[in-house]
Amino acid sequence: MSEKPNGDEFWRLMARYVPVIGLMPGCVLAGYLIGSALDHFFSTTYLRLVFIVLGVIAGVVQLMRILARDK
C-alpha cells in the first residue's frame, strides 16, 4: 500500500522539481544567445549551432546531476 504524500510534502517536491522544467529551454536559449552574439562579433555563421549543442549538453548534464542527487 503506498502512502499519499501530505500537503507539505507535495509543496516540498514541487519546489524541488519545478525549476527542472525550465532547465533545458534555459540552457538552449543561453547557448543560442551566446552563439548569436559571437556570430555577430566574429562575422561567422556556425557558432550559433555550436553553442546550441553545448547548451543541450549542459542541460542534460545538469538534469542528470539534479536527479542523481535525489536518489
VOGU-723662 format. One record per atom (N, C-alpha, C, CB): z, y, x. Coordinates in steps of 0.001 Angstrom, whole numbers, plus 500000, padded with zeros to 6 digits. Last residue first. Glycine has a CB too. Layout:
BEGIN
ZYX
...
This chain:
BEGIN
494619510601518561
494858509150518439
496298508792518619
494037508392519440
494065513245519018
494771512901517788
495050511413517635
493986513373516616
492539513441521275
493918513941521348
494736513483520149
493930515472521431
490067512631520382
490813511734521274
492277512157521372
490173511715522677
489259514865518892
489519513613518205
490300512620519071
488215512996517766
489008516763520954
489915517010519818
490265515692519130
489268517996518798
487103515566522619
488434515877523136
489435516087522009
488381517116524021
484891515423520909
485483514184521430
486881514432521961
484604513588522533
484438518166520578
484764517334519423
485407516033519867
483512517048518591
483750518891523202
484953519445522570
485393518612521373
484705520887522132
481355517420523461
482486517172524365
483786517693523758
482238517835525737
479796518607521473
480122517178521386
481322516849522271
478905516316521796
479622521243522457
480220520971521160
480635519520521013
479262521337520064
478260520859524876
479617521407524890
480339521135523574
479579522913525164
475806519945523850
476611519077524714
478058519560524751
476025519033526143
474997522253522479
475199520994521755
476078520054522567
473847520320521438
474801524033524653
475730524295523568
476029523044522757
475182525371522667
472709522882526104
474048522951526703
475117523235525654
474088524028527789
470682523336524232
471056521958524586
472434521933525228
470013521334525542
470670526118524347
470961525453523075
471392524014523341
469724525489522131
469921526523526998
471283526868526603
471646526329525221
471459528369526625
467266525622526907
468224525023527840
469652525302527394
468000525555529266
466141527395525033
466215525965524744
467235525263525640
464842525321524914
466371529796526499
466975529673525163
467167528193524818
466088530375524084
464796529440528734
466254529423528889
466977529296527554
466716530681529597
462049529716528368
462640528386528243
464165528372528302
462104527508529318
460834532124528902
460764531631527530
461535530328527325
459324531432527137
461651535209530656
461241533808530597
461210533379529138
462202532896531430
462737537682531597
461369537582531070
460840536146531133
460433538514531850
465399537972532191
464545537419533242
463084537278532816
465074536075533670
466364539123529778
466681539737531066
465712539278532162
468122539404531468
465463537367527783
465066538769527752
465254539420529126
465874539528526687
466761535028528606
465297535069528480
464790536501528504
464846534375527187
469415535872528370
468877535585529707
467348535539529690
469435534250530235
469546536160525582
469816537307526454
469246537077527851
471327537572526539
468988533528524798
468089534624524405
468290535846525293
468317535005522934
471192532162525891
469830531859526330
468854532964525989
469361530569525713
473274533339524407
473255533466525870
471845533210526395
474264532481526525
472494532552521801
472630533970522150
472590534185523660
473933534531521583
472473529720522012
471266530458521619
471349531920522055
471057530374520095
475152529192522670
474069528814523588
472786529571523295
473808527319523510
476368530152520321
476683530766521613
475596530444522638
478058530282522123
475256528350518470
474978529784518357
475268530501519678
475814530406517221
476396525956519390
474933526118519397
474565527597519314
474286525339518220
479112526519518966
478625526227520316
477113526407520414
479008524801520721
479115526898516167
479544527964517073
479043527752518488
481050528067517080
478322524422515124
477467525605514941
477839526749515880
477550526087513504
480584522866516176
479196522626516576
478295523838516327
478647521422515832
482906524171514941
482771523930516376
481311523768516803
483558522693516769
483489524420512310
482716525483512940
482432525270514405
483417526758512777
485000522109511865
483785522335511083
482897523387511756
484143522776509647
487289522361513336
486277521441513844
484945521660513121
486745519980513680
489006523937511828
488240524564512920
487155523660513503
489179524978514024
490067521892510091
489118522882509585
488378523592510728
489847523911508713
492053520285511315
490661519843511301
489662520855510752
490561518608510511
494592521515511234
494133520876512465
492625520659512464
494844519548512663
494901522418508674
494973523398509765
494454522808511068
496413523889509952
494823519953507346
493758520938507130
493732521965508259
493946521648505774
497238518842508219
495971518209508593
494793519169508407
495747516937507762
498974520651506976
499019520484508431
497716519858508928
500232519609508846
498384520248504309
498063521549504915
498114521495506430
499022522619504411
499304517571504036
497919517940503733
497542519240504427
497715518072502217
502019517818504591
501175517018505479
499700517373505279
501403515509505230
502851519300502382
502978519859503732
502090519119504727
504437519803504195
502332517519500225
501645518803500338
501704519397501733
502228519775499367
502126514085501478
502697515154500654
501966516472500933
504224515307500929
499758511415501304
500423512483502052
500967513559501112
499452513109503065
500520508283499927
499797509529499716
500513510636500493
499699509877498190
500417505219501653
501204506327501118
500337507569500990
502425506615502012
499045502123500694
499012503333501518
499801504439500833
497552503787501780
500000498824500832
500000500000500000
500000501252500886
501214499991499048
